[in-house]
Amino acid sequence: MYFNRKCKITFVCHGATIYSEEGRFSDAANYPPLSEEGVDEIENVVKYLKSRAVKNDVIYSSPAVRTQQSAELVSKLFKQDFEIVEDLTSRQCGQWNGLTYEQILAMYPDGISHILANLESDEGNTGESTVKYISRIKKVIDDLVEKNTGNRIIIVTHPDVIQAAICGALGIPADKLLKIYIRTGSVTQISYFENWASLVYCGHVPL
């Protein structure tokens, strides 16, 4: 029984890049591209989607190079083009862009604790508050759900976008966002109903 499901979304997290392999924060759209490992990861995702006979009506992608490269590989399976959603971008990193976690701790010793203590504030070095980010992504996803009532869609995007989408769909508090682990080259599925949503599976990495 589907309880009048409005839309089912399969989120595909883009493949690995040199930044994800090094643990760097990045909100840049034009860099870095997928690494060889990242291409392998998305090829495994495509095999998984094919083996599960995942049905699909529309494919969307975030605008970044790494997500578009991943979406191209996915779109070949379904023999259809993908659409870019310009607002479906990573969380703005501010002065942290391009830095590793260790570098952030060294350069901004109180930065991480500031984020955790000020979830609604854009002050500091992160560029976008946790609450604001979740709200922004939720609006984009809600609009896509309304646009695709009755459809099953695929969204190829970033790890933090998927984290925010899960928080927005399930009403998970903002302070729990970082406890949702999403790996590159993973698949997450959420079913959206009229007034609620169900997380079908999360962060599955096909082997």
C-alpha positions in Angstrom: 0.0 0.0 0.0 1.5 3.4 -1.0 -0.7 5.6 1.1 -1.2 8.0 -1.8 2.5 8.6 -2.3 3.2 11.9 -4.1 6.7 11.2 -5.3 9.6 8.9 -4.8 13.1 10.3 -5.0 16.3 8.3 -5.4 19.2 10.5 -4.4 22.5 9.6 -6.0 25.6 11.1 -4.3 28.3 12.1 -6.8 31.4 10.0 -7.0 34.7 10.7 -5.2 37.0 13.7 -6.1 40.4 14.6 -4.9 38.7 16.8 -2.3 36.5 14.1 -0.9 39.5 11.8 -0.7 41.4 14.4 1.3 38.4 15.4 3.4 38.3 19.0 2.1 35.3 21.3 2.4 34.1 22.7 -1.0 31.2 24.7 -2.3 32.9 25.4 -5.7 30.8 24.4 -8.8 33.6 24.1 -11.3 36.2 22.1 -9.3 37.1 19.4 -8.6 35.9 16.8 -11.2 35.4 13.2 -10.5 38.5 11.1 -9.8 39.1 7.6 -11.3 37.7 6.2 -8.1 34.7 8.5 -8.4 33.9 7.2 -11.9 34.1 3.6 -10.6 31.7 4.5 -7.8 29.1 5.9 -10.1 29.5 3.0 -12.5 28.7 0.7 -9.5 25.7 2.9 -8.7 24.5 2.5 -12.3 24.8 -1.3 -12.1 22.9 -1.2 -8.9 20.0 0.8 -10.4 19.9 -1.5 -13.3 19.9 -4.7 -11.2 17.1 -3.3 -9.0 15.1 -2.3 -12.1 14.7 1.2 -10.6 12.0 3.0 -12.5 12.4 6.7 -13.3 10.5 9.6 -14.9 13.0 12.5 -14.6 16.7 12.9 -13.7 17.8 16.1 -12.0 21.4 17.2 -11.2 23.1 19.8 -9.1 25.0 22.3 -11.2 28.5 21.3 -10.1 30.9 19.6 -12.5 31.2 16.5 -10.3 27.4 16.1 -10.1 26.9 16.6 -13.8 29.6 14.1 -14.6 27.9 11.6 -12.3 24.5 12.5 -13.8 25.8 11.8 -17.3 26.7 8.3 -16.3 23.3 7.7 -14.7 21.4 9.2 -17.6 23.0 6.8 -20.1 21.3 3.9 -18.2 17.9 5.5 -18.7 18.7 6.8 -22.2 17.4 10.3 -21.3 18.8 13.7 -20.6 19.0 15.2 -17.1 17.9 18.6 -15.9 20.1 21.0 -13.9 18.6 22.5 -10.7 20.6 25.6 -10.2 19.6 26.1 -6.5 20.5 22.6 -5.5 24.0 23.5 -4.4 26.3 22.6 -1.5 26.4 24.5 1.7 28.3 27.7 1.4 31.7 27.3 3.1 32.9 30.8 3.3 36.5 31.0 4.3 36.6 27.3 4.9 36.3 26.5 1.2 39.1 24.2 0.1 40.4 23.5 3.6 40.6 20.1 5.4 39.1 19.5 8.8 42.6 19.6 10.3 43.4 22.9 8.7 40.1 24.4 9.9 40.9 23.4 13.5 44.4 24.9 13.2 43.3 28.2 11.5 39.9 28.6 13.3 40.2 26.8 16.6 36.7 27.8 17.8 35.0 27.5 14.3 33.5 24.0 14.7 32.2 24.7 18.2 30.8 28.0 17.0 28.7 26.2 14.3 27.4 23.7 16.8 26.4 26.4 19.2 24.9 28.8 16.7 22.9 26.7 14.2 20.8 29.7 13.0 23.6 32.2 12.7 25.5 33.0 9.5 28.2 34.7 11.5 31.7 33.2 11.6 33.5 31.5 8.7 31.0 28.9 7.3 29.0 31.2 5.1 25.6 29.6 5.6 24.0 28.5 8.9 22.9 24.9 9.4 19.2 25.9 9.8 19.3 28.2 6.8 20.9 25.5 4.7 18.3 22.8 5.6 15.5 25.2 4.9 16.9 26.2 1.5 17.3 22.6 0.4 13.9 21.6 1.8 12.3 24.3 -0.3 14.0 23.1 -3.5 13.1 19.4 -2.8 9.5 20.3 -1.9 9.1 22.2 -5.2 10.4 19.3 -7.1 8.0 16.9 -5.3 5.1 19.2 -6.2 6.3 19.4 -9.8 6.6 15.6 -10.0 3.4 14.4 -8.3 3.0 10.8 -9.2 6.5 10.5 -10.6 9.6 8.6 -9.5 12.7 10.8 -9.9 16.5 10.6 -9.5 18.5 13.5 -8.1 22.3 13.4 -8.5 23.8 15.7 -5.9 26.2 16.3 -3.0 26.5 14.5 0.3 25.5 17.6 2.3 22.4 18.2 0.1 21.3 14.6 0.8 21.9 15.2 4.6 19.8 18.4 4.5 17.1 16.7 2.4 16.8 13.9 5.0 16.5 16.4 7.8 13.9 18.4 6.0 11.8 15.4 5.0 11.8 13.7 8.4 11.9 16.8 10.6 15.2 15.9 12.1 16.7 18.7 14.2 19.5 20.8 12.6 22.0 19.8 15.3 21.7 16.2 14.1 22.6 16.9 10.5 26.3 16.0 10.8 25.3 12.6 12.3 23.8 11.6 9.0 26.7 9.9 7.1 26.5 10.0 3.3 29.4 8.6 1.3 30.3 9.5 -2.3 28.9 7.0 -4.8 26.0 6.1 -2.5 22.2 5.8 -3.0 19.4 7.1 -0.7 15.7 6.8 -1.3 12.9 8.9 0.2 9.1 8.4 -0.5 7.1 11.6 -0.1 3.4 11.5 0.9 0.9 14.3 1.4 2.0 15.4 4.9 4.9 13.1 5.7 7.9 11.3 4.2 9.5 7.9 4.7 13.2 7.2 4.5 13.4 3.9 2.5 17.1 3.4 2.7 20.1 5.7 3.3 23.7 5.9 2.1 23.8 2.5 0.5 27.1 1.9 -1.3 26.8 -0.7 -4.1 29.8 -3.0 -4.4 
